[in-house]
Amino acid sequence: MVERMKIKDEKFISWVEAKKILEKRAADGKELVYEQKNALEHLKKFSKISNKKISELINELSKIEKLKERHIMNIINILPETIDEIRMLFSNEMVKLTEEDEKRILKTVKKGL
């Protein structure tokens, strides 16, 4: 029988952290449900950054006042390479980034890689 996960708390995490959680759960002998298996496969393909670099990026991006935790995690997960990609990430957000903010985010991401 598959044990369902219970939600104890919610917080924004990087794809790398999510991958580690799912891999640990599978390694502990707990069967992953369908959605978890799919998520793990996706994360194995698209997680592109180390924990050390994530910490550095979080530290730098936190200095941009307009960015909330969820924005920072989206930036870290997607690692935008152009201003247009940054604009797309924020297209449905209430936050209005200035061109200076966008350039700063892009510079930070490029420096972090």
VODRENMAR-799464 format. One record per residue (C-alpha): z, x, y. Coordinates in steps of 0.2 Angstrom, whole numbers, padded with zeros to 4 digits, always signed. Example, Ala and Ser with C-alpha at 12.3 -4.5 7.8 and 13.67 -1.06 7.14 Angstrom:
<nodes>
+0039+0062-0022;+0036+0068-0005;
</nodes>
This chain:
<nodes>
+0000+0000+0000;-0004+0006+0017;+0010+0008+0029;+0006+0001+0047;+0011+0011+0062;+0023+0003+0073;+0022+0006+0092;+0038+0014+0098;+0032+0020+0115;+0016+0022+0124;+0010+0038+0134;-0007+0046+0138;-0011+0061+0127;-0026+0072+0125;-0038+0070+0111;-0032+0086+0104;-0014+0079+0103;-0020+0063+0095;-0030+0073+0082;-0015+0083+0078;-0004+0068+0075;-0017+0060+0064;-0020+0076+0054;-0001+0078+0052;+0001+0060+0046;-0013+0063+0033;-0005+0079+0027;+0011+0071+0025;+0003+0060+0012;+0002+0044+0022;-0014+0035+0020;-0023+0032+0036;-0030+0015+0040;-0048+0012+0043;-0046+0014+0062;-0036+0030+0061;-0049+0038+0049;-0063+0034+0061;-0053+0040+0076;-0049+0056+0067;-0067+0059+0062;-0072+0056+0081;-0058+0068+0087;-0063+0082+0075;-0081+0081+0083;-0076+0079+0101;-0060+0088+0104;-0066+0104+0113;-0051+0112+0121;-0035+0122+0116;-0017+0116+0120;-0014+0131+0131;-0030+0126+0142;-0024+0108+0142;-0007+0113+0149;-0016+0124+0162;-0028+0109+0167;-0013+0097+0168;-0004+0108+0179;-0019+0111+0191;-0025+0093+0191;-0008+0086+0194;-0009+0095+0211;-0022+0082+0216;-0011+0068+0223;-0023+0054+0219;-0024+0057+0201;-0012+0048+0189;-0008+0053+0171;-0022+0043+0164;-0035+0050+0175;-0029+0068+0171;-0031+0064+0152;-0048+0056+0154;-0054+0072+0164;-0047+0083+0150;-0054+0073+0136;-0071+0071+0143;-0072+0088+0153;-0085+0083+0165;-0098+0096+0170;-0106+0087+0185;-0100+0077+0200;-0110+0062+0193;-0099+0063+0177;-0083+0063+0188;-0090+0048+0197;-0094+0039+0181;-0076+0042+0175;-0069+0034+0191;-0082+0020+0193;-0070+0007+0187;-0054+0014+0195;-0046+0008+0210;-0044+0026+0216;-0057+0032+0228;-0060+0051+0227;-0067+0060+0241;-0081+0073+0239;-0068+0086+0241;-0058+0079+0227;-0073+0078+0216;-0077+0096+0219;-0059+0102+0216;-0059+0092+0199;-0075+0100+0194;-0070+0118+0199;-0053+0116+0190;-0062+0110+0174;-0075+0124+0175;-0061+0137+0178;-0051+0129+0164;-0065+0132+0151;
</nodes>
